[in-house]
Each structure stands twice: as C-alpha cells, then as structure tokens.
Amino acid sequence: LMENPGLGGRVVVQFAVGPDGRVMGASIGSTTVASPAVNTCIAAAVRRWHFTAPAGGAVARVSYPFTLVP
C-alpha cells in the first residue's frame, strides 16, 4: 500500500488440501488486483497453511476469495 495506496480488488485462490492437512499447491484462479507481486504473495502464503486432515484421506479442492480494500 505504500507503493500504491489505492490497491485493492478480489483474488480467488484455488488450492488442494492433501490427506495430511497440508496444502499441496495453490494458484490464482482469478484476480482483479493489478499487482502480480501481491497475487504471488497471497498464493505463496496459502501454500504454507495447514488444515485438519480431510475425512477418509481424500484430497479437498478449495476455491477461496480474498477481497482487498485499501
């Protein structure tokens, strides 16, 4: 925000939670944020998340929206 005080928009991250609860991969599904660096940073942060393991050892596919407001 220091570089672009008006930066905002919506970023949808698609990711998969593996049988152990760790995020197996994350990518940007869609975005209106005009900053590739911000989009990359959000996807990288999601890759570090941990969840409760999905039931039955399955892989859970998630599409999660982030709304950024300056």
Backbone as CSV, one residue per row, in Angstrom:
resi,resn,N_x,N_y,N_z,CA_x,CA_y,CA_z,C_x,C_y,C_z
1,LEU,0.811,-1.199,0.000,0.000,0.000,0.000,0.853,1.261,0.000
2,MET,2.090,1.140,0.459,2.965,2.305,0.429,3.265,2.703,-1.020
3,GLU,3.412,1.728,-1.895,3.691,2.000,-3.296,2.437,2.377,-4.065
4,ASN,1.295,1.811,-3.693,0.050,2.044,-4.402,-1.093,2.097,-3.385
5,PRO,-1.348,3.288,-2.809,-2.351,3.407,-1.741,-3.768,2.992,-2.150
6,GLY,-4.070,2.996,-3.424,-5.406,2.638,-3.869,-5.561,1.187,-4.254
7,LEU,-4.519,0.386,-4.009,-4.543,-1.012,-4.437,-5.654,-1.783,-3.717
8,GLY,-6.418,-2.501,-4.468,-7.494,-3.313,-3.910,-8.039,-4.215,-4.995
9,GLY,-8.984,-5.032,-4.628,-9.609,-5.915,-5.594,-9.920,-7.261,-4.986
10,ARG,-10.189,-8.204,-5.859,-10.583,-9.547,-5.423,-9.624,-10.569,-6.033
11,VAL,-9.102,-11.445,-5.191,-8.206,-12.515,-5.626,-8.841,-13.837,-5.215
12,VAL,-9.038,-14.731,-6.176,-9.562,-16.059,-5.870,-8.401,-17.041,-5.985
13,VAL,-8.114,-17.712,-4.873,-7.027,-18.691,-4.831,-7.635,-20.084,-4.861
14,GLN,-7.116,-20.908,-5.730,-7.528,-22.305,-5.804,-6.398,-23.144,-5.226
15,PHE,-6.773,-24.059,-4.318,-5.743,-24.898,-3.706,-6.315,-26.252,-3.328
16,ALA,-5.410,-27.180,-3.063,-5.794,-28.538,-2.677,-5.189,-28.846,-1.318
17,VAL,-6.031,-29.403,-0.433,-5.579,-29.842,0.887,-5.394,-31.351,0.814
18,GLY,-4.175,-31.793,1.086,-3.857,-33.212,0.994,-4.362,-34.017,2.165
19,PRO,-4.209,-35.334,2.093,-4.690,-36.229,3.141,-4.094,-35.940,4.517
20,ASP,-2.925,-35.283,4.559,-2.300,-34.951,5.837,-2.670,-33.559,6.340
21,GLY,-3.519,-32.829,5.595,-3.946,-31.496,6.003,-3.074,-30.376,5.475
22,ARG,-2.018,-30.719,4.768,-1.137,-29.686,4.210,-1.629,-29.279,2.826
23,VAL,-1.415,-28.010,2.494,-1.780,-27.533,1.166,-0.764,-28.098,0.170
24,MET,-1.294,-28.787,-0.820,-0.444,-29.444,-1.819,-0.002,-28.477,-2.925
25,GLY,-0.774,-27.467,-3.163,-0.455,-26.486,-4.190,-1.510,-25.413,-4.199
26,ALA,-1.135,-24.222,-4.632,-2.079,-23.113,-4.696,-1.764,-22.270,-5.915
27,SER,-2.820,-21.764,-6.540,-2.639,-20.895,-7.698,-3.753,-19.858,-7.713
28,ILE,-3.532,-18.806,-8.471,-4.538,-17.766,-8.606,-5.556,-18.215,-9.653
29,GLY,-6.808,-18.325,-9.241,-7.871,-18.702,-10.162,-8.341,-17.511,-10.971
30,SER,-8.493,-16.373,-10.287,-8.847,-15.125,-10.952,-8.447,-13.978,-10.040
31,THR,-8.277,-12.804,-10.642,-7.889,-11.643,-9.847,-8.286,-10.358,-10.546
32,THR,-8.616,-9.358,-9.741,-8.786,-8.003,-10.246,-7.731,-7.084,-9.635
33,VAL,-6.810,-7.647,-8.870,-5.740,-6.877,-8.242,-4.637,-6.654,-9.279
34,ALA,-4.319,-5.410,-9.515,-3.357,-5.053,-10.564,-1.918,-5.089,-10.065
35,SER,-1.586,-6.136,-9.311,-0.220,-6.277,-8.815,0.166,-7.749,-8.815
36,PRO,0.963,-8.169,-9.791,1.417,-9.562,-9.799,2.141,-9.952,-8.509
37,ALA,2.863,-9.017,-7.910,3.585,-9.320,-6.671,2.624,-9.657,-5.538
38,VAL,1.533,-8.922,-5.432,0.545,-9.193,-4.380,-0.128,-10.538,-4.631
39,ASN,-0.495,-10.803,-5.866,-1.121,-12.084,-6.195,-0.195,-13.250,-5.869
40,THR,1.069,-13.136,-6.238,2.051,-14.186,-5.949,2.235,-14.371,-4.446
41,CYS,2.260,-13.283,-3.713,2.435,-13.343,-2.256,1.263,-14.063,-1.588
42,ILE,0.041,-13.779,-2.026,-1.133,-14.428,-1.441,-1.101,-15.928,-1.701
43,ALA,-0.799,-16.330,-2.938,-0.735,-17.763,-3.256,0.367,-18.445,-2.448
44,ALA,1.501,-17.788,-2.286,2.607,-18.362,-1.507,2.217,-18.529,-0.045
45,ALA,1.480,-17.571,0.502,1.031,-17.679,1.892,0.082,-18.854,2.067
46,VAL,-0.840,-19.038,1.134,-1.785,-20.151,1.215,-1.046,-21.487,1.192
47,ARG,0.030,-21.583,0.438,0.807,-22.831,0.371,1.392,-23.235,1.725
48,ARG,1.513,-22.286,2.650,2.071,-22.577,3.982,1.007,-22.976,4.999
49,TRP,-0.258,-22.897,4.641,-1.332,-23.206,5.579,-1.430,-24.698,5.855
50,HIS,-1.986,-25.018,7.036,-2.275,-26.398,7.428,-3.722,-26.472,7.900
51,PHE,-4.375,-27.558,7.566,-5.773,-27.770,7.935,-5.911,-29.114,8.637
52,THR,-7.081,-29.336,9.225,-7.422,-30.667,9.714,-7.496,-31.578,8.494
53,ALA,-6.984,-32.783,8.626,-6.978,-33.724,7.500,-8.400,-33.980,7.008
54,PRO,-8.604,-33.974,5.704,-9.935,-34.271,5.151,-10.377,-35.694,5.526
55,ALA,-11.668,-35.877,5.673,-12.221,-37.178,6.043,-11.881,-38.236,4.998
56,GLY,-11.578,-39.423,5.462,-11.335,-40.553,4.575,-10.047,-40.485,3.790
57,GLY,-9.141,-39.587,4.169,-7.867,-39.494,3.458,-7.976,-38.912,2.065
58,ALA,-9.053,-38.182,1.820,-9.281,-37.595,0.493,-8.482,-36.310,0.321
59,VAL,-8.456,-35.818,-0.898,-7.898,-34.506,-1.208,-9.073,-33.544,-1.342
60,ALA,-9.016,-32.437,-0.615,-10.081,-31.434,-0.678,-9.642,-30.306,-1.600
61,ARG,-10.451,-29.986,-2.580,-10.169,-28.887,-3.508,-10.973,-27.668,-3.070
62,VAL,-10.286,-26.534,-2.972,-10.886,-25.325,-2.414,-10.664,-24.160,-3.373
63,SER,-11.669,-23.310,-3.469,-11.561,-22.047,-4.196,-11.980,-20.972,-3.200
64,TYR,-11.034,-20.111,-2.807,-11.300,-19.159,-1.731,-11.058,-17.731,-2.198
65,PRO,-12.050,-16.844,-2.020,-11.879,-15.452,-2.444,-11.314,-14.571,-1.323
66,PHE,-10.423,-13.684,-1.691,-9.920,-12.657,-0.785,-10.331,-11.317,-1.368
67,THR,-10.933,-10.469,-0.561,-11.277,-9.123,-1.003,-10.339,-8.159,-0.287
68,LEU,-9.576,-7.423,-1.064,-8.597,-6.485,-0.533,-9.136,-5.066,-0.678
69,VAL,-9.169,-4.349,0.446,-9.678,-2.983,0.467,-8.574,-2.097,1.019
70,PRO,-8.240,-1.012,0.288,-7.169,-0.131,0.801,-7.576,0.575,2.082
